[in-house]
């Protein structure tokens, strides 16, 4: 199962297409480098990966799984669909969408991207530019 996967992802702002039908996947242990000119959408793609932005169209499956334990004690496990300070939602193995109020259940999330998301906030656009410029010199 890929750690990150984009299928026909489109991102638009005010009718202007920023990314058009992006397709890629990254497996655990694999490295992907985004190269491109200034303004070509590298930072936007990273923000989509990080969950800071969401695709206008297309599919970006979430690799996170969640286990919810209601007060009755029967656990429900599935693919994380939505999480905020009030609600957690998942799709279970039967394909059912289920949501729960956070304050009434015990929630355990296993998201292999959490560590990577924490790192993204530490790098500026200039840092990314410098790394990409260095990679260009290696050609």
Buried (B, 14 or more C-beta within 10 A) or exposed (E): EEBBBBBEBBBEEEEEEBBEEBEBBBEEEEEEEBEEEEEEBBBBBBBBBBBEBEBEEBEBEBBBBBBBBEEEEEEBBBBBBEBEEEEBBBBEEEEEEBEBEBEEBEBEBEBEBEEBEEEBEEEEEEEBEEEBEEEEEEE
